[in-house]
Structure formats: structure tokens, C-alpha cells
Amino acid sequence: MKYALLIYVNEKSMADMGPQEATAFSAAFDRYTHMLAEAGVLRGGEALTPTAAAVTLRHTGDGDGQVLRTAGPYAEAAEHIGGYYVIEAPDLDAAIAYARQMPVETVEIRPVDDM
């Protein structure tokens, strides 16, 4: 089964990193990505740009086809999705075992529904 590992980051903390800390953070993700690839479970993934680049669309819901466009993320929160991986794992426990090794504080694990 495929699982999405949604990476939550605090953008302010990321922006406040010094050069050495940012290099170490990037290296930790490089090692993590390599580990997933070596294990044969990596199916995809990308980093996302900061939420300042986000655009949110909301249908007004009155059936007139109108859409409200808002700059920025959907929700005001301390942490936002900063990227994701898609992995193949036999079950949720295996997906959790891989996610626990990710070098971030918060990871959301969600099964991927084939479309």
C-alpha cells in the first residue's frame, strides 16, 4: 500500500536557521531520502515552496460558480506542510517505522487511495 508522509515545518524556525544549521538539516533529509530509496520504498516526493507563495481557492457554495481567491495558506497555523514523500509499505506499522526516522518533529501519515 502507498502512504503519503506529509512533512510539517515551522516556516519561521526554518527561516531563522543559520547557514550551518540549514546545511545540517538539508544533509539529514538527503540521508533520509537515500535510505528510503535504498530500502526500495520511495515512490515520490517533493519539497513545497513557503506558504507566502500559496493561493487558496474557495467555492462560494451558492451554485453560481463563483470562486473566492485568497493569497496564502488555507489555515493560520504555526506549522504548515513543507513537503511530502510517497512510500510503498506493507502496512501502517511499516509506514510508521519509516516516518519515525524522518528528521522533523511532525509527520502526518496517510494512506494513498488509488484513483
C-alpha positions in Angstrom: 0.0 0.0 0.0 1.1 3.5 -0.7 1.4 6.1 2.1 1.9 9.8 2.0 4.3 11.2 4.6 3.3 14.8 5.0 6.1 16.9 6.4 5.1 19.7 8.7 7.5 22.5 9.3 7.6 25.8 11.2 8.5 28.3 8.5 9.7 30.9 10.9 12.1 28.4 12.5 13.3 27.4 9.1 13.9 31.0 8.1 15.8 31.7 11.3 18.3 28.8 10.7 21.9 29.8 10.4 23.9 28.5 7.4 25.4 25.6 9.3 22.1 24.6 10.8 20.4 24.8 7.3 23.2 22.7 5.8 22.8 20.1 8.5 19.1 20.0 8.1 19.4 19.6 4.3 22.0 16.8 4.7 19.7 15.0 7.2 17.0 15.0 4.5 19.4 13.8 1.9 20.4 10.9 4.1 16.7 10.1 4.8 15.8 10.2 1.1 18.7 8.0 0.3 17.6 5.5 3.0 14.1 5.3 1.6 15.5 4.8 -2.0 17.9 2.1 -0.8 15.1 0.3 1.0 13.1 0.3 -2.3 10.1 2.0 -0.8 10.4 5.5 -2.2 7.7 6.3 -4.8 8.0 10.1 -5.0 8.1 13.3 -3.1 8.9 17.0 -3.3 9.6 20.0 -1.1 7.0 22.8 -1.3 7.7 26.5 -1.5 6.9 28.6 1.5 3.2 29.4 2.2 3.7 33.0 1.1 3.5 31.6 -2.5 0.3 29.7 -1.8 -3.1 30.6 -3.3 -6.3 29.2 -1.8 -9.5 28.9 -3.8 -12.9 28.5 -2.1 -16.1 27.9 -3.9 -18.8 30.2 -2.6 -21.2 27.3 -2.3 -24.2 29.1 -3.7 -24.2 27.3 -7.0 -23.3 30.4 -9.1 -19.8 29.1 -9.9 -18.1 31.9 -8.1 -14.7 31.2 -6.5 -13.0 33.2 -3.8 -9.3 33.5 -4.3 -7.1 34.2 -1.3 -3.3 34.7 -1.1 -1.6 32.5 1.4 -2.4 29.2 3.0 -5.8 27.8 3.9 -5.3 27.9 7.7 -3.3 30.2 10.0 -1.1 27.8 11.9 2.4 27.6 13.4 3.2 24.6 11.2 2.4 24.0 7.5 3.1 21.2 5.0 6.6 21.8 3.8 6.8 18.7 1.6 5.9 15.1 1.2 7.1 11.6 0.4 5.1 8.8 -1.1 6.3 5.4 0.0 5.2 1.8 -0.5 4.9 -0.2 2.7 3.1 -3.4 3.5 1.1 -1.8 6.3 0.7 1.2 8.5 3.1 -0.1 11.1 5.8 -0.3 8.5 5.0 3.2 7.2 5.2 4.5 10.8 8.6 2.8 11.2 9.9 4.8 8.1 8.2 8.0 9.2 9.8 7.9 12.7 13.2 8.2 11.1 12.4 11.5 9.3 14.4 14.4 10.6 11.4 16.6 11.6 9.2 16.9 14.6 5.8 16.4 12.9 4.9 13.9 10.2 1.3 13.0 9.1 0.9 9.6 7.6 -2.0 9.0 5.3 -2.8 6.0 3.1 -3.0 6.9 -0.6 -6.2 6.0 -2.3 -5.6 4.9 -5.9 -7.7 7.0 -8.3 
